Amino acid sequence: MANIQRTKGLLPNQCGSSLVQTIDAPLHLVWSILRKFDHPQAYKRFIKSCTLLNVATTACGTGSVREVAIISGLPATTSTERLDKLDDDLHVMQVSVIGGDHRLKNYHSTTSLKEIEGGRKTVVVESYVVDVPEGNSCDDTCTFVETIIGCNLRSLANVLEKLIV
Ligand code: A9S
């Protein structure tokens, strides 16, 4: 299970939290999966497919936009997302949700990696801020997003731990 902390001091209509997950795999392997902005379905469970909308220009660099198709059964079918930052030295990735038929408006996320235990393990920290949708509470919104991120981080750990048995 990821360790979760709610973010304090945000605007009244915003909420957010940070999730921390330790993975039994070296940082370079974790980063190699995480950094592929055009292939989030490598570990994200709710994504059916992903299309890069600006292939010709910056081939997956900062400013790239992807359209993600969501599996059935969730309250959304697509999400349009922009890569705001991809730092291969600091191992930080930032993504913003800029469209789609869901209720997560102004969703911004930052994911960063740190190695521990002499490089045998990697700590993944994923934090986000999002607008609280009309009619929802901050608590419900955080619980919803934390459930999705928690699943994604667990799935990322599973994919990696299978790679290095
Ligand atoms: O994809 C992520 O890294 C994180 C989240 C919270 C994604 C959420 C989502 O893709 C759904 C799973 C479809 C849920 C979006 C953007 C909206 C939802 O309602």
Backbone and ligand atoms as CSV (ligand in chain L), in Angstrom:
chain,resi,resn,atom,element,x,y,z
A,1,MET,N,N,0.838,-1.206,0.000
A,1,MET,CA,C,0.000,0.000,0.000
A,1,MET,C,C,0.868,1.249,0.000
A,2,ALA,N,N,0.458,2.233,-0.770
A,2,ALA,CA,C,1.179,3.506,-0.770
A,2,ALA,C,C,0.846,4.266,0.521
A,3,ASN,N,N,1.805,5.064,0.952
A,3,ASN,CA,C,1.622,5.942,2.093
A,3,ASN,C,C,0.999,7.244,1.567
A,4,ILE,N,N,-0.082,7.714,2.189
A,4,ILE,CA,C,-0.804,8.863,1.634
A,4,ILE,C,C,-0.846,10.030,2.605
A,5,GLN,N,N,-0.598,11.241,2.073
A,5,GLN,CA,C,-0.713,12.441,2.896
A,5,GLN,C,C,-1.488,13.511,2.123
A,6,ARG,N,N,-2.506,14.073,2.756
A,6,ARG,CA,C,-3.288,15.144,2.107
A,6,ARG,C,C,-2.488,16.447,2.120
A,7,THR,N,N,-2.595,17.206,1.025
A,7,THR,CA,C,-1.870,18.473,0.916
A,7,THR,C,C,-2.661,19.596,1.581
A,8,LYS,N,N,-1.984,20.362,2.439
A,8,LYS,CA,C,-2.656,21.475,3.123
A,8,LYS,C,C,-2.327,22.796,2.428
A,9,GLY,N,N,-3.135,23.817,2.724
A,9,GLY,CA,C,-2.836,25.164,2.257
A,9,GLY,C,C,-3.180,25.444,0.806
A,10,LEU,N,N,-4.050,24.634,0.198
A,10,LEU,CA,C,-4.481,24.882,-1.182
A,10,LEU,C,C,-5.657,25.853,-1.198
A,11,LEU,N,N,-6.039,26.325,-2.383
A,11,LEU,CA,C,-7.213,27.188,-2.501
A,11,LEU,C,C,-8.460,26.398,-2.056
A,12,PRO,N,N,-9.528,27.125,-1.636
A,12,PRO,CA,C,-10.720,26.441,-1.106
A,12,PRO,C,C,-11.374,25.471,-2.103
A,13,ASN,N,N,-11.220,25.747,-3.408
A,13,ASN,CA,C,-11.854,24.856,-4.397
A,13,ASN,C,C,-10.895,23.782,-4.917
A,14,GLN,N,N,-9.740,23.657,-4.293
A,14,GLN,CA,C,-8.761,22.665,-4.746
A,14,GLN,C,C,-8.518,21.615,-3.682
A,15,CYS,N,N,-8.035,20.450,-4.126
A,15,CYS,CA,C,-7.548,19.485,-3.162
A,15,CYS,C,C,-6.418,18.692,-3.782
A,16,GLY,N,N,-5.714,17.977,-2.933
A,16,GLY,CA,C,-4.578,17.215,-3.438
A,16,GLY,C,C,-3.987,16.350,-2.361
A,17,SER,N,N,-3.144,15.424,-2.770
A,17,SER,CA,C,-2.403,14.608,-1.820
A,17,SER,C,C,-1.116,14.103,-2.449
A,18,SER,N,N,-0.302,13.464,-1.629
A,18,SER,CA,C,0.952,12.855,-2.083
A,18,SER,C,C,0.912,11.386,-1.723
A,19,LEU,N,N,1.329,10.545,-2.647
A,19,LEU,CA,C,1.391,9.107,-2.386
A,19,LEU,C,C,2.834,8.650,-2.534
A,20,VAL,N,N,3.262,7.817,-1.607
A,20,VAL,CA,C,4.641,7.338,-1.610
A,20,VAL,C,C,4.639,5.815,-1.699
A,21,GLN,N,N,5.330,5.299,-2.687
A,21,GLN,CA,C,5.381,3.843,-2.884
A,21,GLN,C,C,6.842,3.414,-3.054
A,22,THR,N,N,7.257,2.421,-2.283
A,22,THR,CA,C,8.610,1.872,-2.460
A,22,THR,C,C,8.538,0.667,-3.387
A,23,ILE,N,N,9.467,0.609,-4.333
A,23,ILE,CA,C,9.487,-0.486,-5.312
A,23,ILE,C,C,10.827,-1.206,-5.226
A,24,ASP,N,N,10.772,-2.532,-5.228
A,24,ASP,CA,C,11.994,-3.351,-5.155
A,24,ASP,C,C,12.642,-3.463,-6.530
A,25,ALA,N,N,13.084,-2.324,-7.064
A,25,ALA,CA,C,13.750,-2.333,-8.369
A,25,ALA,C,C,14.621,-1.086,-8.441
A,26,PRO,N,N,15.730,-1.151,-9.195
A,26,PRO,CA,C,16.597,0.016,-9.297
A,26,PRO,C,C,15.946,1.175,-10.059
A,27,LEU,N,N,16.355,2.381,-9.691
A,27,LEU,CA,C,15.761,3.603,-10.247
A,27,LEU,C,C,15.724,3.629,-11.769
A,28,HIS,N,N,16.822,3.214,-12.428
A,28,HIS,CA,C,16.861,3.344,-13.897
A,28,HIS,C,C,15.773,2.501,-14.563
A,29,LEU,N,N,15.434,1.361,-13.945
A,29,LEU,CA,C,14.361,0.517,-14.503
A,29,LEU,C,C,12.992,1.156,-14.298
A,30,VAL,N,N,12.777,1.678,-13.082
A,30,VAL,CA,C,11.495,2.327,-12.777
A,30,VAL,C,C,11.301,3.522,-13.716
A,31,TRP,N,N,12.353,4.313,-13.851
A,31,TRP,CA,C,12.283,5.511,-14.704
A,31,TRP,C,C,12.034,5.136,-16.165
A,32,SER,N,N,12.625,4.044,-16.611
A,32,SER,CA,C,12.489,3.655,-18.025
A,32,SER,C,C,11.023,3.360,-18.379
A,33,ILE,N,N,10.248,2.899,-17.414
A,33,ILE,CA,C,8.828,2.634,-17.676
A,33,ILE,C,C,8.001,3.902,-17.496
A,34,LEU,N,N,8.293,4.613,-16.403
A,34,LEU,CA,C,7.532,5.816,-16.059
A,34,LEU,C,C,7.664,6.936,-17.103
A,35,ARG,N,N,8.852,7.099,-17.663
A,35,ARG,CA,C,9.134,8.256,-18.518
A,35,ARG,C,C,8.484,8.169,-19.897
A,36,LYS,N,N,7.971,7.003,-20.268
A,36,LYS,CA,C,7.377,6.829,-21.610
A,36,LYS,C,C,5.982,7.430,-21.655
A,37,PHE,N,N,5.956,8.737,-21.912
A,37,PHE,CA,C,4.705,9.496,-21.921
A,37,PHE,C,C,3.704,8.944,-22.941
A,38,ASP,N,N,4.211,8.331,-24.014
A,38,ASP,CA,C,3.315,7.808,-25.054
A,38,ASP,C,C,2.834,6.384,-24.767
A,39,HIS,N,N,3.237,5.828,-23.606
A,39,HIS,CA,C,2.823,4.446,-23.330
A,39,HIS,C,C,2.461,4.222,-21.851
A,40,PRO,N,N,1.515,5.011,-21.323
A,40,PRO,CA,C,1.161,4.873,-19.902
A,40,PRO,C,C,0.497,3.523,-19.606
A,41,GLN,N,N,-0.064,2.890,-20.629
A,41,GLN,CA,C,-0.745,1.598,-20.407
A,41,GLN,C,C,0.230,0.482,-20.044
A,42,ALA,N,N,1.546,0.766,-20.100
A,42,ALA,CA,C,2.543,-0.203,-19.648
A,42,ALA,C,C,2.318,-0.564,-18.182
A,43,TYR,N,N,1.768,0.379,-17.410
A,43,TYR,CA,C,1.490,0.053,-16.005
A,43,TYR,C,C,0.148,0.579,-15.493
A,44,LYS,N,N,-0.436,1.602,-16.161
A,44,LYS,CA,C,-1.710,2.142,-15.661
A,44,LYS,C,C,-2.853,1.217,-16.048
A,45,ARG,N,N,-3.622,0.847,-15.046
A,45,ARG,CA,C,-4.617,-0.201,-15.232
A,45,ARG,C,C,-5.882,0.250,-15.961
A,46,PHE,N,N,-6.226,1.526,-15.925
A,46,PHE,CA,C,-7.521,1.944,-16.448
A,46,PHE,C,C,-7.434,2.489,-17.866
A,47,ILE,N,N,-6.257,2.339,-18.471
A,47,ILE,CA,C,-6.060,2.890,-19.810
A,47,ILE,C,C,-6.101,1.782,-20.856
A,48,LYS,N,N,-6.914,2.014,-21.901
A,48,LYS,CA,C,-7.069,1.041,-22.975
A,48,LYS,C,C,-6.018,1.277,-24.047
A,49,SER,N,N,-5.855,2.547,-24.438
A,49,SER,CA,C,-4.867,2.883,-25.464
A,49,SER,C,C,-4.458,4.340,-25.318
A,50,CYS,N,N,-3.400,4.720,-26.021
A,50,CYS,CA,C,-2.877,6.082,-25.911
A,50,CYS,C,C,-2.341,6.514,-27.264
A,51,THR,N,N,-2.714,7.717,-27.684
A,51,THR,CA,C,-2.247,8.257,-28.969
A,51,THR,C,C,-1.566,9.594,-28.727
A,52,LEU,N,N,-0.369,9.742,-29.274
A,52,LEU,CA,C,0.332,11.021,-29.182
A,52,LEU,C,C,-0.219,11.940,-30.252
A,53,LEU,N,N,-0.586,13.180,-29.872
A,53,LEU,CA,C,-1.248,14.061,-30.839
A,53,LEU,C,C,-0.266,14.944,-31.605
A,54,ASN,N,N,0.993,14.939,-31.195
A,54,ASN,CA,C,1.953,15.846,-31.851
A,54,ASN,C,C,3.206,15.096,-32.300
A,55,VAL,N,N,3.017,13.898,-32.819
A,55,VAL,CA,C,4.135,13.016,-33.149
A,55,VAL,C,C,5.212,13.704,-33.993
A,56,ALA,N,N,4.760,14.484,-34.967
A,56,ALA,CA,C,5.697,15.073,-35.926
A,56,ALA,C,C,6.674,16.052,-35.282
A,57,THR,N,N,6.220,16.794,-34.270
A,57,THR,CA,C,7.036,17.879,-33.740
A,57,THR,C,C,8.094,17.457,-32.720
A,58,THR,N,N,7.696,17.209,-31.495
A,58,THR,CA,C,8.723,17.021,-30.459
A,58,THR,C,C,8.837,15.601,-29.914
A,59,ALA,N,N,8.425,14.603,-30.674
A,59,ALA,CA,C,8.533,13.195,-30.291
A,59,ALA,C,C,8.671,12.944,-28.792
A,60,CYS,N,N,7.599,13.197,-28.083
A,60,CYS,CA,C,7.527,12.795,-26.673
A,60,CYS,C,C,8.322,13.673,-25.706
A,61,GLY,N,N,8.703,14.874,-26.121
A,61,GLY,CA,C,9.380,15.788,-25.206
A,61,GLY,C,C,8.364,16.672,-24.504
A,62,THR,N,N,8.871,17.634,-23.718
A,62,THR,CA,C,8.014,18.581,-23.013
A,62,THR,C,C,7.064,19.260,-24.006
A,63,GLY,N,N,5.797,19.392,-23.609
A,63,GLY,CA,C,4.801,19.993,-24.486
A,63,GLY,C,C,4.026,18.974,-25.296
A,64,SER,N,N,4.473,17.718,-25.301
A,64,SER,CA,C,3.732,16.668,-26.000
A,64,SER,C,C,2.348,16.517,-25.393
A,65,VAL,N,N,1.386,16.165,-26.251
A,65,VAL,CA,C,0.013,15.955,-25.794
A,65,VAL,C,C,-0.416,14.543,-26.184
A,66,ARG,N,N,-1.026,13.847,-25.217
A,66,ARG,CA,C,-1.520,12.499,-25.513
A,66,ARG,C,C,-3.014,12.435,-25.274
A,67,GLU,N,N,-3.673,11.576,-26.057
A,67,GLU,CA,C,-5.073,11.312,-25.805
A,67,GLU,C,C,-5.170,9.870,-25.337
A,68,VAL,N,N,-5.708,9.710,-24.134
A,68,VAL,CA,C,-5.773,8.415,-23.501
A,68,VAL,C,C,-7.213,7.910,-23.562
A,69,ALA,N,N,-7.403,6.663,-24.002
A,69,ALA,CA,C,-8.737,6.053,-24.002
A,69,ALA,C,C,-8.882,5.230,-22.727
A,70,ILE,N,N,-9.974,5.466,-22.006
A,70,ILE,CA,C,-10.201,4.838,-20.700
A,70,ILE,C,C,-11.024,3.555,-20.883
A,71,ILE,N,N,-10.719,2.529,-20.115
A,71,ILE,CA,C,-11.483,1.280,-20.189
A,71,ILE,C,C,-12.932,1.526,-19.766
A,72,SER,N,N,-13.835,0.666,-20.191
A,72,SER,CA,C,-15.248,0.867,-19.851
A,72,SER,C,C,-15.473,0.605,-18.362
A,73,GLY,N,N,-16.539,1.188,-17.825
A,73,GLY,CA,C,-16.867,0.996,-16.420
A,73,GLY,C,C,-16.425,2.144,-15.534
A,74,LEU,N,N,-15.678,3.081,-16.080
A,74,LEU,CA,C,-15.284,4.267,-15.309
A,74,LEU,C,C,-16.094,5.474,-15.804
A,75,PRO,N,N,-16.182,6.529,-14.965
A,75,PRO,CA,C,-17.009,7.682,-15.379
A,75,PRO,C,C,-16.306,8.591,-16.378
A,76,ALA,N,N,-15.664,8.000,-17.405
A,76,ALA,CA,C,-14.937,8.788,-18.408
A,76,ALA,C,C,-14.596,7.870,-19.576
A,77,THR,N,N,-14.436,8.452,-20.772
A,77,THR,CA,C,-13.960,7.631,-21.901
A,77,THR,C,C,-12.622,8.122,-22.447
A,78,THR,N,N,-12.353,9.426,-22.316
A,78,THR,CA,C,-11.056,9.926,-22.795
A,78,THR,C,C,-10.494,10.978,-21.839
A,79,SER,N,N,-9.178,11.139,-21.922
A,79,SER,CA,C,-8.516,12.201,-21.179
A,79,SER,C,C,-7.385,12.739,-22.056
A,80,THR,N,N,-7.280,14.067,-22.147
A,80,THR,CA,C,-6.219,14.683,-22.932
A,80,THR,C,C,-5.203,15.264,-21.958
A,81,GLU,N,N,-3.928,14.897,-22.142
A,81,GLU,CA,C,-2.920,15.197,-21.129
A,81,GLU,C,C,-1.641,15.738,-21.762
A,82,ARG,N,N,-1.045,16.719,-21.090
A,82,ARG,CA,C,0.166,17.369,-21.616
A,82,ARG,C,C,1.365,17.065,-20.724
A,83,LEU,N,N,2.477,16.781,-21.363
A,83,LEU,CA,C,3.724,16.571,-20.625
A,83,LEU,C,C,4.343,17.938,-20.347
A,84,ASP,N,N,4.402,18.341,-19.072
A,84,ASP,CA,C,4.912,19.666,-18.712
A,84,ASP,C,C,6.400,19.631,-18.415
A,85,LYS,N,N,6.872,18.467,-17.954
A,85,LYS,CA,C,8.287,18.390,-17.597
A,85,LYS,C,C,8.736,16.932,-17.611
A,86,LEU,N,N,9.922,16.687,-18.155
A,86,LEU,CA,C,10.509,15.345,-18.117
A,86,LEU,C,C,12.002,15.544,-17.893
A,87,ASP,N,N,12.443,15.385,-16.634
A,87,ASP,CA,C,13.841,15.649,-16.292
A,87,ASP,C,C,14.562,14.320,-16.050
A,88,ASP,N,N,15.385,13.938,-17.036
A,88,ASP,CA,C,16.081,12.649,-16.970
A,88,ASP,C,C,17.247,12.656,-15.986
A,89,ASP,N,N,17.634,13.835,-15.478
A,89,ASP,CA,C,18.701,13.891,-14.467
A,89,ASP,C,C,18.109,13.814,-13.064
A,90,LEU,N,N,17.049,14.625,-12.822
A,90,LEU,CA,C,16.434,14.640,-11.493
A,90,LEU,C,C,15.346,13.567,-11.350
A,91,HIS,N,N,14.984,12.932,-12.481
A,91,HIS,CA,C,13.929,11.906,-12.469
A,91,HIS,C,C,12.618,12.466,-11.942
A,92,VAL,N,N,12.174,13.528,-12.599
A,92,VAL,CA,C,10.908,14.184,-12.272
A,92,VAL,C,C,10.075,14.290,-13.538
A,93,MET,N,N,8.799,13.948,-13.414
A,93,MET,CA,C,7.879,14.050,-14.546
A,93,MET,C,C,6.635,14.804,-14.096
A,94,GLN,N,N,6.202,15.767,-14.915
A,94,GLN,CA,C,4.983,16.502,-14.574
A,94,GLN,C,C,4.004,16.414,-15.736
A,95,VAL,N,N,2.758,16.108,-15.408
A,95,VAL,CA,C,1.719,15.958,-16.426
A,95,VAL,C,C,0.485,16.749,-15.985
A,96,SER,N,N,-0.152,17.450,-16.931
A,96,SER,CA,C,-1.407,18.149,-16.655
A,96,SER,C,C,-2.511,17.548,-17.501
A,97,VAL,N,N,-3.700,17.456,-16.930
A,97,VAL,CA,C,-4.868,17.028,-17.699
A,97,VAL,C,C,-5.486,18.286,-18.295
A,98,ILE,N,N,-5.586,18.333,-19.640
A,98,ILE,CA,C,-6.073,19.557,-20.283
A,98,ILE,C,C,-7.422,19.363,-20.977
A,99,GLY,N,N,-7.979,18.150,-20.927
A,99,GLY,CA,C,-9.289,17.927,-21.529
A,99,GLY,C,C,-9.766,16.511,-21.306
A,100,GLY,N,N,-10.955,16.227,-21.849
A,100,GLY,CA,C,-11.530,14.894,-21.684
A,100,GLY,C,C,-12.929,14.994,-21.115
A,101,ASP,N,N,-13.655,13.867,-21.133
A,101,ASP,CA,C,-15.055,13.885,-20.706
A,101,ASP,C,C,-15.209,13.403,-19.265
A,102,HIS,N,N,-14.313,13.863,-18.405
A,102,HIS,CA,C,-14.353,13.453,-17.002
A,102,HIS,C,C,-14.476,14.698,-16.123
A,103,ARG,N,N,-14.405,14.503,-14.795
A,103,ARG,CA,C,-14.659,15.619,-13.895
A,103,ARG,C,C,-13.406,16.144,-13.201
A,104,LEU,N,N,-12.243,15.664,-13.634
A,104,LEU,CA,C,-11.016,16.125,-12.968
A,104,LEU,C,C,-10.439,17.345,-13.697
A,105,LYS,N,N,-10.974,18.528,-13.381
A,105,LYS,CA,C,-10.527,19.759,-14.035
A,105,LYS,C,C,-9.275,20.300,-13.335
A,106,ASN,N,N,-8.379,20.859,-14.148
A,106,ASN,CA,C,-7.126,21.447,-13.621
A,106,ASN,C,C,-6.308,20.453,-12.792
A,107,TYR,N,N,-6.260,19.233,-13.281
A,107,TYR,CA,C,-5.464,18.198,-12.595
A,107,TYR,C,C,-3.996,18.347,-13.008
A,108,HIS,N,N,-3.120,18.516,-12.018
A,108,HIS,CA,C,-1.680,18.610,-12.267
A,108,HIS,C,C,-0.987,17.577,-11.396
A,109,SER,N,N,-0.080,16.806,-11.971
A,109,SER,CA,C,0.614,15.815,-11.152
A,109,SER,C,C,2.125,15.911,-11.319
A,110,THR,N,N,2.826,15.576,-10.251
A,110,THR,CA,C,4.291,15.520,-10.266
A,110,THR,C,C,4.705,14.169,-9.710
A,111,THR,N,N,5.558,13.469,-10.454
A,111,THR,CA,C,6.068,12.191,-9.977
A,111,THR,C,C,7.580,12.276,-9.927
A,112,SER,N,N,8.167,11.870,-8.804
A,112,SER,CA,C,9.629,11.907,-8.723
A,112,SER,C,C,10.154,10.633,-8.075
A,113,LEU,N,N,11.386,10.299,-8.420
A,113,LEU,CA,C,12.017,9.068,-7.951
A,113,LEU,C,C,13.266,9.368,-7.141
A,114,LYS,N,N,13.490,8.523,-6.106
A,114,LYS,CA,C,14.743,8.592,-5.332
A,114,LYS,C,C,15.183,7.162,-5.083
A,115,GLU,N,N,16.509,6.909,-5.187
A,115,GLU,CA,C,16.932,5.550,-4.870
A,115,GLU,C,C,17.273,5.428,-3.389
A,116,ILE,N,N,17.029,4.228,-2.837
A,116,ILE,CA,C,17.376,3.957,-1.438
A,116,ILE,C,C,18.066,2.601,-1.358
A,117,GLU,N,N,18.584,2.306,-0.182
A,117,GLU,CA,C,19.249,1.026,0.079
A,117,GLU,C,C,20.305,0.711,-0.978
A,118,GLY,N,N,21.169,1.689,-1.202
A,118,GLY,CA,C,22.288,1.500,-2.123
A,118,GLY,C,C,21.865,1.218,-3.556
A,119,GLY,N,N,20.649,1.685,-3.918
A,119,GLY,CA,C,20.197,1.524,-5.297
A,119,GLY,C,C,19.380,0.260,-5.543
A,120,ARG,N,N,19.157,-0.527,-4.495
A,120,ARG,CA,C,18.363,-1.753,-4.694
A,120,ARG,C,C,16.867,-1.457,-4.791
A,121,LYS,N,N,16.453,-0.339,-4.182
A,121,LYS,CA,C,15.032,0.015,-4.193
A,121,LYS,C,C,14.848,1.452,-4.647
A,122,THR,N,N,13.612,1.750,-5.050
A,122,THR,CA,C,13.284,3.100,-5.514
A,122,THR,C,C,12.025,3.583,-4.799
A,123,VAL,N,N,12.066,4.823,-4.335
A,123,VAL,CA,C,10.884,5.436,-3.732
A,123,VAL,C,C,10.225,6.332,-4.784
A,124,VAL,N,N,8.954,6.078,-5.045
A,124,VAL,CA,C,8.191,6.884,-6.000
A,124,VAL,C,C,7.262,7.795,-5.203
A,125,VAL,N,N,7.335,9.102,-5.459
A,125,VAL,CA,C,6.419,10.054,-4.831
A,125,VAL,C,C,5.570,10.676,-5.930
A,126,GLU,N,N,4.263,10.488,-5.845
A,126,GLU,CA,C,3.359,11.095,-6.836
A,126,GLU,C,C,2.406,12.020,-6.103
A,127,SER,N,N,2.404,13.305,-6.486
A,127,SER,CA,C,1.479,14.235,-5.858
A,127,SER,C,C,0.655,14.924,-6.929
A,128,TYR,N,N,-0.499,15.414,-6.551
A,128,TYR,CA,C,-1.382,16.063,-7.523
A,128,TYR,C,C,-2.176,17.148,-6.828
A,129,VAL,N,N,-2.689,18.065,-7.652
A,129,VAL,CA,C,-3.654,19.076,-7.213
A,129,VAL,C,C,-4.761,19.051,-8.250
A,130,VAL,N,N,-6.007,19.171,-7.806
A,130,VAL,CA,C,-7.135,19.175,-8.747
A,130,VAL,C,C,-8.253,20.040,-8.188
A,131,ASP,N,N,-9.097,20.582,-9.075
A,131,ASP,CA,C,-10.282,21.320,-8.623
A,131,ASP,C,C,-11.294,20.333,-8.050
A,132,VAL,N,N,-11.945,20.719,-6.973
A,132,VAL,CA,C,-13.025,19.888,-6.425
A,132,VAL,C,C,-14.252,20.113,-7.313
A,133,PRO,N,N,-14.790,19.048,-7.942
A,133,PRO,CA,C,-15.936,19.248,-8.843
A,133,PRO,C,C,-17.162,19.754,-8.081
A,134,GLU,N,N,-17.990,20.560,-8.751
A,134,GLU,CA,C,-19.273,21.036,-8.203
A,134,GLU,C,C,-20.029,19.880,-7.578
A,135,GLY,N,N,-20.483,20.060,-6.354
A,135,GLY,CA,C,-21.317,19.036,-5.730
A,135,GLY,C,C,-20.532,17.919,-5.050
A,136,ASN,N,N,-19.196,17.965,-5.164
A,136,ASN,CA,C,-18.391,16.947,-4.475
A,136,ASN,C,C,-17.639,17.562,-3.307
A,137,SER,N,N,-17.246,16.739,-2.359
A,137,SER,CA,C,-16.420,17.247,-1.264
A,137,SER,C,C,-14.955,17.012,-1.600
A,138,CYS,N,N,-14.110,17.761,-0.893
A,138,CYS,CA,C,-12.669,17.610,-1.057
A,138,CYS,C,C,-12.265,16.179,-0.693
A,139,ASP,N,N,-12.857,15.688,0.391
A,139,ASP,CA,C,-12.504,14.351,0.874
A,139,ASP,C,C,-12.845,13.273,-0.169
A,140,ASP,N,N,-14.053,13.368,-0.753
A,140,ASP,CA,C,-14.457,12.371,-1.766
A,140,ASP,C,C,-13.559,12.443,-2.993
A,141,THR,N,N,-13.208,13.666,-3.398
A,141,THR,CA,C,-12.367,13.839,-4.582
A,141,THR,C,C,-10.994,13.223,-4.342
A,142,CYS,N,N,-10.413,13.518,-3.182
A,142,CYS,CA,C,-9.097,12.944,-2.856
A,142,CYS,C,C,-9.161,11.432,-2.786
A,143,THR,N,N,-10.206,10.904,-2.157
A,143,THR,CA,C,-10.316,9.447,-2.030
A,143,THR,C,C,-10.382,8.795,-3.413
A,144,PHE,N,N,-11.149,9.394,-4.317
A,144,PHE,CA,C,-11.277,8.875,-5.691
A,144,PHE,C,C,-9.916,8.859,-6.392
A,145,VAL,N,N,-9.225,10.007,-6.366
A,145,VAL,CA,C,-7.941,10.110,-7.074
A,145,VAL,C,C,-6.889,9.215,-6.412
A,146,GLU,N,N,-6.897,9.183,-5.079
A,146,GLU,CA,C,-5.916,8.332,-4.366
A,146,GLU,C,C,-6.112,6.858,-4.714
A,147,THR,N,N,-7.358,6.458,-4.911
A,147,THR,CA,C,-7.632,5.056,-5.283
A,147,THR,C,C,-6.999,4.735,-6.638
A,148,ILE,N,N,-7.160,5.646,-7.590
A,148,ILE,CA,C,-6.602,5.426,-8.935
A,148,ILE,C,C,-5.070,5.431,-8.896
A,149,ILE,N,N,-4.488,6.441,-8.255
A,149,ILE,CA,C,-3.023,6.519,-8.205
A,149,ILE,C,C,-2.455,5.334,-7.431
A,150,GLY,N,N,-3.125,4.969,-6.331
A,150,GLY,CA,C,-2.682,3.819,-5.541
A,150,GLY,C,C,-2.628,2.556,-6.395
A,151,CYS,N,N,-3.666,2.342,-7.202
A,151,CYS,CA,C,-3.695,1.183,-8.119
A,151,CYS,C,C,-2.558,1.268,-9.119
A,152,ASN,N,N,-2.350,2.438,-9.679
A,152,ASN,CA,C,-1.290,2.615,-10.683
A,152,ASN,C,C,0.088,2.344,-10.088
A,153,LEU,N,N,0.328,2.833,-8.881
A,153,LEU,CA,C,1.654,2.649,-8.262
A,153,LEU,C,C,1.891,1.188,-7.905
A,154,ARG,N,N,0.845,0.527,-7.408
A,154,ARG,CA,C,0.934,-0.905,-7.092
A,154,ARG,C,C,1.218,-1.705,-8.368
A,155,SER,N,N,0.526,-1.306,-9.435
A,155,SER,CA,C,0.702,-1.990,-10.714
A,155,SER,C,C,2.115,-1.755,-11.270
A,156,LEU,N,N,2.624,-0.531,-11.104
A,156,LEU,CA,C,4.001,-0.226,-11.524
A,156,LEU,C,C,4.984,-1.116,-10.765
A,157,ALA,N,N,4.751,-1.264,-9.449
A,157,ALA,CA,C,5.614,-2.126,-8.630
A,157,ALA,C,C,5.544,-3.573,-9.121
A,158,ASN,N,N,4.342,-4.045,-9.438
A,158,ASN,CA,C,4.173,-5.427,-9.916
A,158,ASN,C,C,4.911,-5.667,-11.223
A,159,VAL,N,N,4.760,-4.741,-12.163
A,159,VAL,CA,C,5.417,-4.871,-13.472
A,159,VAL,C,C,6.931,-4.968,-13.272
A,160,LEU,N,N,7.470,-4.111,-12.402
A,160,LEU,CA,C,8.922,-4.074,-12.191
A,160,LEU,C,C,9.419,-5.287,-11.430
A,161,GLU,N,N,8.663,-5.668,-10.413
A,161,GLU,CA,C,9.126,-6.788,-9.594
A,161,GLU,C,C,9.085,-8.082,-10.398
A,162,LYS,N,N,8.227,-8.163,-11.415
A,162,LYS,CA,C,8.218,-9.322,-12.330
A,162,LYS,C,C,9.429,-9.303,-13.254
A,163,LEU,N,N,9.835,-8.085,-13.639
A,163,LEU,CA,C,10.978,-7.934,-14.555
A,163,LEU,C,C,12.287,-8.409,-13.938
A,164,ILE,N,N,12.399,-8.300,-12.592
A,164,ILE,CA,C,13.709,-8.554,-11.982
A,164,ILE,C,C,13.737,-9.776,-11.053
A,165,VAL,N,N,12.838,-10.755,-11.271
A,165,VAL,CA,C,12.835,-11.926,-10.368
A,165,VAL,C,C,14.146,-12.711,-10.422
L,1,A9S,O1,O,-3.761,8.716,-14.746
L,1,A9S,C1,C,-3.305,9.123,-13.684
L,1,A9S,O2,O,-2.089,9.152,-13.509
L,1,A9S,C2,C,-4.154,9.582,-12.575
L,1,A9S,C3,C,-5.495,9.771,-12.569
L,1,A9S,C4,C,-6.149,10.236,-11.317
L,1,A9S,C5,C,-6.324,9.560,-13.749
L,1,A9S,C6,C,-7.642,9.680,-13.802
L,1,A9S,C7,C,-8.488,9.490,-15.037
L,1,A9S,O3,O,-7.682,9.075,-16.131
L,1,A9S,C8,C,-9.591,8.425,-14.854
L,1,A9S,C9,C,-8.993,7.112,-14.379
L,1,A9S,C10,C,-10.330,8.188,-16.159
L,1,A9S,C11,C,-10.616,8.898,-13.841
L,1,A9S,C12,C,-9.075,10.822,-15.341
L,1,A9S,C13,C,-8.230,11.834,-16.004
L,1,A9S,C14,C,-10.372,11.112,-14.909
L,1,A9S,C15,C,-11.184,10.205,-14.186
L,1,A9S,O4,O,-12.307,10.497,-13.831
